[in-house]
Amino acid sequence: MKKILEKIVNIVYWTVMTGFILFLVYWILQITTTCSFHTPSGSMTPTLLPDESGLVNKWKMGARIFNIFDAAEGKPYEIRRIPGYGRLERGDVIVFNYPYSDNDDDSIAMNLGLYYCKRAVGIPGDTLEIIDGFYHVRGCPDTLGVASEQRMLQEYMQEQERREPDISRWRSWMRIQPKDSLIGWTIKDMGPMLIPEVNTEIELDRKNWLLYRRYIEWETGRKLQWRDSAAVMDGKPLKTYRFKENYCFAAGDHAIDSRDSRYFGLVPEKFIVGVAGILWKTKDGKRRFRTIK
């Protein structure tokens, strides 16, 4: 009887230990290596269709390490990365936290409960433009993103202009960040806009204040106001600003219908979970492993 009890105890012990080790390995892999993501909409068509699932490659940029409890409670926290084997490249399909909280769309904050999957058409240091519906980066000879999808947007715009020469009636939905008459950017024509990288220095005129205010406030934790024709922080004029973080411009491949950086602005690089690596589940439910490009 004693031997039987010892055998049962050993079986229970090793079962619990094996389960614990497997659970620990699973979470280590989730944090440092990969995790799954799901595409709920068609904003990345034709690269990713609705209801498809893929795996995030965290090794390339390096996995993020931060205090998730402090982040969830709104306390100050710092995001660090484990060294990766590469860096964000123009054209990478990325998964990132939405850069605003559920209750505030004017202050940058990492939304822990909302993830987006888009293409990084502009990376730190790029000067991005949208010309007649197509994405361009100065110095890059190619059109970025999926050209066929951007051509659909261009054709739709041209058709609307033929039907309604006075575009004021339907222009409002075309407007993108920042929605100010001084800028007047639309999903058809935008920029040029410099995408900040670490140590990028800008002059804080009225236009740059409109473009970069939220990112400066996020980096400094202070309000940046416009008073008496000058940018003011802590009651003192601020003529220039040097950025401390990297940013990117994230766009959906289905340009005609995608909520992306045209509407919510730039994405801090620290909010990027990783690069979309492998598609493992297609819309029809069948598994079909292929690289996401």
Secondary structure, 3 states (H helix, E strand, C coil): CHHHHHHHHHHHHHHHHHHHHHHHHHHHHHHHCEEEEEECCCCCCCCCCCCEEEEEECCCCCCEECCHHHHHHCCCCCCEECCCCCCCCCCCEEEEECCECCCCCCCECCCCCCEEEEEEEECCCCEEEEECCEEEECCCCCCECCHHHHHHHHHHHHHHHHHCCCHHHCCHHHECCCCCCCCCCECCCEEEEECCCCCCEEECCHHHHHHHHHHHHHHHCCCEEEECCEEEECCEECCEEECCCCEEEEECCCCCCCCCHHHHCCEEHHHEEEEEEEEEECCCCCCCCEECC
